[in-house]
Amino acid sequence: MQYHVWLFVIIALCMTLCTLRANEEEKLKARFDLNNASRQGAVKEAIDYLLTQEGANNASLTNFSYDTTDNRQKCINDKNCPVCTVTFNKIKDEGVFVYDQKNEPIYDDKCFSMKLRYHTAPECIKREDEEGIKQITKFRWTLQSALDAKCRMPDVSSPSIVLSSFMNSINESLIDSGGKAKKKTILMLGLSFIAQPYQSLGCLYYDTLVDSFTWLNSGDKRVKRSQKNTTFTYNLHDMVNNGGKCTGFHTENISDYYPKHLHPNVDLPKQSVPFCSLDHSMMQFQGKSTKNVDRIYSKIENSDIVNNKLLPQVIFCYQYTFNVVKNVPRGHPLPCGLKWDEIDIVLSIEDSNTIFNTYMPHTGGDVNKLSKLKIIFINKIYSHEAMLVKAYKNYNFTLPLKGLLSSSFRAKFKECGAKSDIHYRMPGIPDSAAITWLSMIATGMTEGYKTRGAVQYWE
């Protein structure tokens, strides 16, 4: 009898929690006007991600105190100050944001790889400033141990520098047997929330970009071509050099994202092709950055690396991915023409069960044969919104919240109220996420991992 009572209680509790979850999902869909979105499967995964973030935001408010005294300058140019080892667990446990009024955005909406809908209108930023809202571009991500001058953050001034540090950490030579720079490949998989840090890479490191392509399927209803079910390629580097950016939309729709009353005296971005999207694309980088991309106080360069041509070529490949079981059938090719043995690192917003049990088998990946492959499941280290909520509270800054998913972290291009876009604004959280993950790749890939076959992974 007692067993049946407890069973009834458990079932009732589960039903209550499911109802609450469903109610929260409906609230978010209504707030961000997602009920009529064309990809409801993607919407479901996006809502799951946002609810996870909201849970993290709630948790951050219960314990948000940390010492904001910034001692990082003590480590600048001090060769006795060790480089921080930015591990998966340290990102979760030590990640903090530091405010500095002098910080400025490193790029704007003209960045070639930034989708139009991720920008925030100048008038909206002006109104936030007038309301005393501190812009998120004034914050920089770091570790508490770096803030305390116990170590200095790794050099992430270019993807090549990051991957050379990674290669040094696993005792791999920077050059091949023929004396040429090696090529390292990072695959990024998931919804637009990981597409944003991918696009951020193009904005942050444009001066070391050597090539970029996007693959568009002419069967895509957004692509107006007479041929069907064929894939064609745009060289983005050529396209940008010929006057424009990859907006994510048709040229005829660009003005929709720039209403004049919120964008006074703003020239519309240009796109030299009728339609362009980075949903399936790659960017290749090589060399050192000539500008101050590194925004987290690690100014000491590796004196052993003096020749750009000896720095590794770094390829980032991204494919918009959701509902893998349905959309990635057996025999499905990897994006960017890649093969599994060419991939060094995967950054995935999809969970380990989906990647190991569906995505890899369906695309020809055998975990027992891929000993160099490392996979970072980024959900637990993509909690930058919660870290920012903690920072705003810690500095006693005003933070307008809407169910704790702050509108001041999100893109605003059509209106300046709380009903913002579902995505993060850029510049913003995607840049901090990209820098966080690159910091881990540079220094934290030799510990804290699990194994699946021959593959090392973090989750």
C-alpha positions in Angstrom: 0.0 0.0 0.0 2.8 2.4 1.0 4.6 1.6 -2.3 1.5 2.7 -4.3 1.2 5.9 -2.3 4.8 6.9 -3.1 4.4 5.9 -6.7 1.3 8.2 -6.9 3.3 11.0 -5.3 6.2 10.6 -7.7 3.8 10.5 -10.7 2.0 13.6 -9.5 5.3 15.4 -9.0 6.5 14.5 -12.5 3.3 15.7 -14.0 3.5 19.0 -12.1 7.1 19.5 -13.2 6.2 18.7 -16.8 3.4 21.1 -16.7 5.6 23.8 -15.3 8.2 23.1 -17.9 5.6 23.3 -20.7 4.4 26.6 -19.3 7.9 28.0 -19.3 8.4 26.8 -22.9 5.2 28.5 -24.0 6.1 31.8 -22.3 9.5 31.8 -24.1 8.0 31.0 -27.4 5.4 33.8 -27.0 8.1 36.3 -25.8 10.4 35.7 -28.7 7.5 35.2 -31.2 8.5 31.7 -32.1 5.2 30.0 -32.5 5.2 30.6 -36.3 8.9 29.8 -36.9 9.5 27.5 -39.8 11.8 25.1 -37.9 9.9 24.0 -34.8 12.4 21.2 -34.2 15.1 23.8 -33.9 12.9 26.0 -31.8 12.4 23.1 -29.3 16.2 22.7 -28.9 16.7 26.4 -28.6 14.1 26.7 -25.9 15.7 23.8 -24.0 19.0 25.7 -24.2 17.5 28.9 -22.9 15.7 27.2 -20.0 19.0 25.7 -19.0 20.5 29.2 -19.1 17.7 30.5 -17.0 18.3 27.8 -14.4 22.0 28.8 -14.4 21.0 32.5 -14.0 18.8 31.7 -11.0 21.6 29.7 -9.4 24.1 32.6 -10.0 21.9 35.0 -8.0 22.1 32.9 -4.9 25.9 33.1 -4.8 27.2 36.0 -6.8 29.9 37.6 -4.5 33.5 37.6 -5.7 36.4 40.0 -5.3 36.5 42.3 -8.3 39.9 43.7 -7.4 41.8 43.5 -10.7 45.4 42.4 -10.1 46.0 41.1 -13.6 48.4 43.9 -14.5 50.9 42.3 -12.1 51.3 39.4 -14.4 51.7 41.4 -17.7 55.2 40.9 -19.1 56.2 38.9 -16.0 57.8 35.8 -17.4 57.8 34.2 -13.9 54.0 34.4 -13.8 52.7 31.1 -15.1 50.1 30.7 -17.8 46.7 29.7 -16.4 45.6 26.2 -17.3 42.0 26.9 -18.4 40.3 23.5 -17.9 36.7 22.6 -18.4 36.1 22.6 -14.6 37.8 25.9 -14.0 35.7 27.6 -16.6 32.6 26.4 -14.7 34.0 27.1 -11.2 36.3 30.1 -11.7 34.8 32.0 -14.8 34.1 35.7 -14.0 33.5 38.9 -15.8 35.4 42.1 -15.1 34.1 45.5 -15.9 36.3 48.3 -17.4 34.7 51.5 -18.7 37.6 51.9 -21.2 36.7 48.7 -23.1 35.3 49.2 -26.5 33.7 46.8 -29.0 36.3 45.3 -31.3 33.9 45.1 -34.3 30.5 46.3 -35.4 27.6 45.1 -37.6 29.7 45.5 -40.8 31.7 42.4 -39.8 31.6 40.0 -42.8 30.6 36.9 -40.9 28.0 38.4 -38.5 24.4 37.7 -39.3 22.3 40.8 -39.6 19.8 39.9 -36.9 22.4 39.7 -34.2 23.2 43.4 -34.2 21.6 46.0 -31.8 20.4 49.3 -33.3 22.4 52.5 -32.3 19.2 54.1 -30.9 18.6 51.1 -28.6 22.2 51.3 -27.3 21.7 55.0 -26.8 18.5 54.4 -24.8 20.2 51.8 -22.6 23.0 54.2 -21.9 20.5 56.9 -20.9 18.8 54.4 -18.5 22.2 53.7 -16.9 22.5 50.1 -18.3 26.1 49.1 -18.6 26.9 47.7 -22.0 28.1 44.1 -22.0 31.0 45.1 -24.3 32.5 46.7 -21.3 33.0 43.4 -19.6 35.8 40.9 -20.2 35.8 37.2 -19.3 38.7 35.7 -17.3 39.4 33.3 -14.5 39.4 34.3 -10.8 42.9 33.0 -10.5 44.1 35.4 -13.2 42.2 38.2 -11.6 44.1 37.4 -8.4 47.4 37.5 -10.4 48.1 33.8 -9.6 48.6 33.2 -13.3 48.1 35.0 -16.6 45.5 34.0 -19.2 46.8 32.2 -22.3 47.5 34.1 -25.5 44.4 33.8 -27.7 45.4 36.6 -30.1 45.0 34.4 -33.1 43.7 30.9 -33.8 47.2 29.9 -35.0 48.7 31.0 -31.7 46.0 29.0 -29.8 46.6 25.8 -31.8 50.3 26.1 -31.6 49.9 26.2 -27.8 47.6 23.2 -28.0 50.2 21.3 -30.1 52.9 22.1 -27.7 50.8 20.9 -24.8 50.5 17.4 -26.4 54.1 17.4 -27.6 53.2 17.7 -31.3 55.5 19.4 -33.8 54.3 22.5 -35.5 55.6 21.4 -38.8 55.2 18.3 -40.9 58.0 16.0 -42.2 58.3 18.3 -45.2 59.0 21.4 -43.1 55.6 23.0 -43.8 53.1 24.2 -41.2 50.5 21.7 -40.2 46.8 22.1 -40.6 44.4 21.7 -37.7 40.7 21.4 -38.1 37.9 22.2 -35.6 34.3 21.2 -36.3 31.5 23.1 -34.7 28.0 21.5 -34.5 24.7 22.8 -33.3 22.0 25.5 -33.4 22.5 29.2 -34.0 23.7 29.6 -30.4 27.0 27.9 -31.4 26.9 29.5 -34.9 27.2 32.9 -33.1 30.7 32.1 -31.5 31.7 30.7 -34.9 30.7 33.9 -36.6 32.5 35.8 -33.9 35.8 34.1 -34.9 35.5 35.8 -38.3 35.0 39.2 -36.6 37.7 38.9 -33.9 40.4 37.4 -36.2 39.6 38.8 -39.6 43.2 40.0 -40.0 44.5 36.4 -40.0 41.7 35.0 -42.2 43.3 33.5 -45.3 40.2 31.7 -46.8 36.5 31.2 -46.3 33.8 29.4 -48.1 30.1 28.7 -47.7 28.2 25.8 -49.3 24.6 26.5 -50.3 22.2 23.9 -51.5 20.2 25.2 -54.4 17.3 23.0 -53.1 17.1 25.3 -50.1 14.0 27.4 -50.5 16.0 30.5 -49.6 18.2 30.1 -52.6 16.6 31.2 -55.9 18.2 29.2 -58.6 16.8 27.1 -61.5 18.8 24.0 -60.6 17.7 21.8 -57.8 19.4 19.5 -55.3 23.0 20.6 -56.2 25.4 22.3 -53.9 27.4 25.3 -55.0 30.2 27.3 -53.2 30.8 30.9 -52.6 34.3 32.1 -51.8 33.5 34.5 -48.9 36.9 36.1 -48.9 36.4 37.1 -52.6 32.9 38.2 -51.9 33.9 40.4 -49.0 36.8 41.9 -50.9 34.4 42.8 -53.7 32.2 44.7 -51.4 30.1 43.2 -48.7 29.3 40.7 -46.0 27.4 37.4 -45.7 24.2 38.8 -44.1 22.3 35.5 -43.7 19.5 36.9 -45.8 18.5 38.0 -49.3 19.8 41.4 -50.4 16.2 42.5 -50.8 15.6 41.8 -47.1 18.6 43.7 -45.6 16.6 46.9 -45.0 14.1 45.0 -42.9 16.7 44.8 -40.2 17.6 48.5 -40.3 14.4 50.5 -39.6 15.4 54.1 -40.1 14.0 55.4 -36.8 16.4 53.1 -34.9 19.3 53.5 -37.4 19.7 57.2 -38.2 22.5 58.0 -40.6 23.4 54.3 -40.9 24.5 52.9 -44.3 23.1 49.5 -45.1 25.5 46.6 -45.3 26.3 45.3 -48.7 26.1 41.8 -50.0 27.5 41.1 -53.5 25.4 37.9 -54.1 21.6 37.6 -53.9 21.7 35.3 -50.8 24.4 34.2 -48.4 24.3 32.1 -45.3 27.0 30.6 -43.0 24.8 27.6 -42.0 27.4 25.3 -43.7 30.7 27.1 -44.1 34.4 27.2 -43.2 37.0 29.8 -42.3 40.7 29.2 -42.4 43.2 31.3 -40.4 47.0 31.5 -40.2 49.4 33.8 -38.6 49.6 36.3 -35.8 47.1 39.1 -35.3 48.3 42.7 -36.0 45.5 44.2 -33.8 44.7 43.8 -30.1 42.2 41.0 -30.4 43.4 39.6 -27.1 41.2 41.3 -24.6 42.2 39.4 -21.5 45.6 40.6 -20.5 48.0 38.1 -21.9 50.6 40.2 -23.7 53.6 37.9 -23.6 54.2 36.3 -27.0 55.9 32.9 -27.5 59.4 34.0 -28.5 60.0 30.6 -30.2 57.3 31.4 -32.8 58.6 34.1 -35.1 57.6 33.0 -38.5 53.9 33.2 -39.5 54.5 30.5 -42.2 55.4 28.0 -39.4 52.3 28.7 -37.5 49.5 26.1 -38.0 46.8 26.7 -40.5 43.5 26.5 -38.5 40.2 25.5 -40.2 36.9 26.1 -38.4 34.0 24.3 -40.1 30.4 24.9 -38.9 27.2 23.2 -39.8 23.8 24.2 -38.5 22.6 21.0 -36.8 19.4 20.1 -35.0 17.2 17.0 -34.6 20.2 14.8 -35.6 18.2 11.5 -35.5 15.9 12.9 -38.3 18.3 15.1 -40.2 21.5 13.1 -40.3 20.6 9.7 -41.8 23.1 6.9 -42.2 25.7 7.6 -44.9 25.3 11.4 -44.4 28.6 13.2 -45.4 30.5 15.4 -43.0 30.3 19.1 -43.7 33.0 21.1 -45.5 34.1 17.9 -47.4 35.9 16.6 -44.3 36.7 13.1 -43.2 36.8 12.1 -39.6 40.5 11.5 -39.5 41.1 15.1 -40.6 39.3 16.5 -37.6 41.2 17.4 -34.4 38.6 18.9 -32.2 34.8 19.1 -32.1 32.9 21.8 -30.3 29.3 20.6 -30.0 26.1 21.9 -28.5 24.6 18.5 -29.2 25.0 16.2 -26.2 27.3 13.2 -26.0 24.6 10.6 -26.5 23.5 12.3 -29.8 27.1 12.6 -31.1 28.4 9.2 -30.1 25.3 7.1 -30.8 23.9 8.9 -33.9 26.0 11.6 -35.5 29.3 9.8 -35.6 28.0 6.4 -36.7 25.8 8.0 -39.3 28.7 10.0 -40.8 31.3 7.2 -40.7 33.0 8.0 -37.5 34.5 5.1 -35.5 35.4 6.1 -32.0 37.9 3.2 -31.8 39.9 4.5 -34.7 40.1 8.2 -33.9 42.8 8.5 -31.3 43.6 12.2 -32.0 40.0 13.3 -31.8 38.9 15.5 -28.9 35.3 16.5 -28.3 34.2 19.4 -26.1 30.4 19.4 -25.2 30.1 23.0 -24.5 26.7 23.3 -22.8 28.2 23.5 -19.3 30.9 26.0 -20.3 28.5 28.2 -22.3 27.0 29.7 -19.2 28.3 33.2 -19.9 24.8 34.7 -19.4 24.8 33.5 -15.8 28.3 34.7 -15.3 27.3 38.2 -16.5 24.2 38.2 -14.3 26.6 37.5 -11.4 28.9 40.3 -12.5 26.1 42.9 -12.8 24.9 42.0 -9.4 28.4 41.9 -7.9 29.1 45.4 -9.3 25.7 46.6 -8.2 24.8 47.5 -11.8 21.2 47.8 -13.0 20.2 44.8 -15.0 16.7 44.8 -16.6 15.6 41.2 -16.5 12.7 39.6 -18.2 12.3 36.2 -16.6 16.1 36.4 -15.9 16.9 36.2 -19.7 18.1 39.7 -19.9 17.0 41.8 -22.9 20.3 43.8 -22.6 22.2 40.7 -23.6 20.1 40.1 -26.7 20.0 41.6 -30.2 17.6 44.5 -30.7 17.2 45.7 -34.3 13.4 46.3 -34.7 12.5 47.6 -31.3 14.2 48.6 -28.1 11.9 47.1 -25.6 12.0 43.9 -23.6 10.8 41.9 -26.6 14.2 41.5 -28.1 15.5 38.8 -30.4 16.1 35.3 -29.0 19.8 35.4 -29.9 22.6 37.1 -28.1 23.7 40.5 -29.4 27.0 40.8 -31.2 29.5 42.0 -30.1 28.7 40.3 -26.8 28.4 36.9 -25.2 29.4 34.9 -28.4 32.9 36.7 -28.3 33.4 35.8 -24.7 32.4 32.2 -25.4 34.8 31.9 -28.3 37.7 33.3 -26.2 36.8 30.9 -23.4 36.8 27.8 -25.6 40.0 28.9 -27.3 41.6 29.4 -23.9 40.7 25.8 -23.0 42.0 24.5 -26.3 45.3 26.4 -25.8 46.0 25.0 -22.3 43.4 22.7 -20.8 43.1 19.7 -23.1 45.4 17.3 -21.2 43.2 16.7 -18.1 39.7 16.2 -16.9 38.6 14.2 -19.9 36.5 11.0 -20.3 37.1 8.5 -23.0 34.8 6.8 -25.5 36.8 4.2 -27.5 40.0 6.2 -28.4 38.2 9.6 -28.3 38.8 12.0 -25.4 35.9 14.2 -24.5 34.7 16.7 -21.9 31.1 17.3 -20.8 
